[in-house]
Amino acid sequence: MLVLLPPSEGKAASGRGAPLRPESLSLPGLAGARAAVLAELVELCAADEEKAREVLGLSEGLRGEVVKNAGLLQAGARPAGEVYTGVLYDALGLATLDAAARKRARSSLLVFSGLWGAVRVDDRIPSYRCSMGVRLPGLGALGAYWRGPMAAVMPAAAGDGLVLDLRSAAYAAAWRPKGEVAGRTATVRVLHAPTRKVVSHFNKATKGRIVRSLLEAGAAPAGPAELLEALRDLGYVVECAAPERAGKAWSLDVLVDEVH
């Protein structure tokens, strides 16, 4: 099982340890693309703070994020699973998983990123600010920029099992499963049970809890149909719309009562 996650907008501070070692990151086929984005981001933020703030879509109160980006090459790195924070990651609670579940998380979770393309939760990275929606002056829109590099590495990363895609739209644009891989991919919506409307904040929390439940249970569904049964066994109320034809992703709706 491979679980695709979005990053968090806010991030924990960089660690005090050794700085980034780009060659140590997972998916080494992304090394060249990562180096290009990193170099332009650091140069932009070091050279022109106001322009960088505009490009990154940051308010005056987030000016410190530009300074942070300018120092990415020297900043201490820490595991990505500690850097990413927020509602989904709080609900996932990587730090409180038992040893077996943490091991599963290291092998099955892949976090998409405007700066790194995608990283595993144990890849050591510095704290940064660069969403997939950013358009860098030199490289252009990052969602489009990453499509080629991600298409080259993701089919192998997906292996031959289930792909559980929990990314938001901006990050899904960087790689869309195709063909045989799409046929064993499942996306998830979180709906308010009485109204069948998509929820916002609770959407992220529910997705984090779903991933935690699967990791704790040691579930290894072979495909979307098996995922549906696994989630129901774990107590979730799930409806499923199987694709109309082969080569299309499945869509699962998880129904919740809370909407806050």
Secondary structure by P-SEA (a helix, b strand, c coil): cbbbbbbbcccccccccccccccccccccaaaaaaaaaaaaaaaaaccaaaaaaaacccccaaaaaaaaaacccbbbcccccccccaaaaaaccccccaaaaaaaaacbbbbccccccccccccccbbbbcccccccccccccccaaaaaaaccccccccccccccccaaaaaaccccccccccbbbbbbccccccccccaaaaaaaaaaaaaaaaaccccccaaaaaaaaaaaccbbbbbccccccbbbbbbbbbcccc
